[in-house]
Amino acid sequence: MHESARAEAAFRTIQNELAKHEVKRVVKVTLMVGELSGADADHLVEHLEEYAKGTPLEGAEYEVVDQPVELECAKCGARYGADTEAPGCPKCGELRSNVVAGHEFAVESIEIE
């Protein structure tokens, strides 16, 4: 997905949440971006800053939390990072696994005044 479309979706999510509260301004927005999401965090923030002009989001700080890839062993259920030195599960050696984290793209939190 192109960053402008992701940023627009995040902006709409933030706007929908802000509509539920009395907000003077947004201080900080934290985004969760998975390693496998294909998102470019710098471009996302640039687009969000553009969308924010003239809204309570203008001037907000953006923090991007990187979510590394996490796998779950199909045999024993152990969870481990994709950066393990040996192939397969570090607990039992099983080669089959499922990706359980790393695809995320979400608004994690919004700090307001």
C-alpha positions as CSV (number, residue, x, y, z in Angstrom):
1,M,0.0,0.0,0.0
2,H,1.3,3.5,-0.8
3,E,2.3,5.6,2.2
4,S,-0.2,8.4,1.3
5,A,-3.1,5.9,1.5
6,R,-1.8,4.5,4.8
7,A,-1.3,8.0,6.2
8,E,-4.8,8.9,5.1
9,A,-6.2,5.8,6.9
10,A,-4.2,6.6,10.0
11,F,-5.4,10.3,9.9
12,R,-9.0,9.2,9.6
13,T,-8.6,6.8,12.6
14,I,-7.1,9.6,14.6
15,Q,-9.8,12.1,13.6
16,N,-12.5,9.5,14.5
17,E,-11.0,9.0,18.0
18,L,-10.5,12.8,18.5
19,A,-14.2,13.4,17.7
20,K,-15.1,11.4,20.8
21,H,-13.2,13.8,23.1
22,E,-12.8,17.5,23.8
23,V,-9.4,18.2,22.3
24,K,-7.4,21.4,22.2
25,R,-4.4,19.8,20.5
26,V,-2.7,16.6,19.9
27,V,0.7,16.4,21.6
28,K,1.9,13.0,20.3
29,V,0.9,10.2,18.1
30,T,2.5,6.8,18.3
31,L,2.3,4.5,15.3
32,M,3.1,0.7,15.3
33,V,4.8,-0.2,12.1
34,G,5.7,-3.9,11.4
35,E,8.9,-4.9,9.7
36,L,6.9,-6.8,7.1
37,S,4.3,-4.0,6.5
38,G,6.3,-2.5,3.7
39,A,5.6,1.0,5.2
40,D,8.2,3.7,5.0
41,A,7.9,5.5,8.4
42,D,9.5,8.8,7.3
43,H,7.1,9.1,4.4
44,L,4.1,8.2,6.6
45,V,5.0,11.0,9.0
46,E,5.5,13.5,6.2
47,H,2.0,12.7,4.8
48,L,0.5,12.9,8.3
49,E,2.0,16.3,8.9
50,E,0.5,17.5,5.6
51,Y,-3.0,16.2,6.5
52,A,-2.6,17.7,10.0
53,K,-2.4,21.3,8.8
54,G,-5.2,23.4,10.3
55,T,-6.4,20.6,12.7
56,P,-5.6,19.8,16.3
57,L,-2.9,17.4,15.0
58,E,-0.8,20.3,13.6
59,G,2.5,20.4,15.4
60,A,2.1,17.0,17.0
61,E,5.1,14.8,17.6
62,Y,5.1,11.4,15.8
63,E,6.8,8.4,17.3
64,V,7.2,5.2,15.2
65,V,7.5,2.0,17.1
66,D,9.1,-0.7,14.9
67,Q,7.5,-4.2,15.3
68,P,10.0,-6.9,14.4
69,V,9.0,-10.2,12.8
70,E,7.9,-12.8,15.4
71,L,7.4,-16.4,14.6
72,E,5.5,-19.1,16.4
73,C,6.6,-22.7,16.2
74,A,4.0,-25.0,14.6
75,K,5.1,-27.9,16.8
76,C,5.8,-26.5,20.4
77,G,4.3,-23.0,20.1
78,A,7.4,-21.2,21.2
79,R,7.7,-17.7,19.9
80,Y,10.9,-16.3,18.5
81,G,12.4,-13.6,16.3
82,A,13.2,-14.1,12.7
83,D,16.8,-13.1,13.5
84,T,17.7,-16.4,15.2
85,E,21.1,-17.8,14.1
86,A,20.0,-21.3,13.4
87,P,17.1,-22.2,11.1
88,G,13.9,-23.3,12.8
89,C,12.6,-23.1,16.3
90,P,15.4,-22.4,18.9
91,K,13.5,-24.6,21.4
92,C,12.7,-27.7,19.5
93,G,14.3,-27.3,16.0
94,E,11.0,-27.5,14.1
95,L,11.2,-25.8,10.7
96,R,7.5,-25.0,10.3
97,S,6.4,-21.8,11.8
98,N,3.7,-19.1,11.5
99,V,4.3,-15.3,11.4
100,V,2.5,-13.8,14.4
101,A,3.9,-10.3,14.3
102,G,5.5,-8.0,11.9
103,H,2.7,-7.1,9.5
104,E,1.2,-4.4,11.8
105,F,0.4,-0.9,10.9
106,A,-1.7,0.9,13.5
107,V,-2.2,4.0,15.6
108,E,-0.9,2.8,18.9
109,S,-1.7,5.8,21.0
110,I,-2.7,9.5,20.9
111,E,-1.7,12.0,23.6
112,I,-3.9,15.0,23.8
113,E,-4.4,18.3,25.7
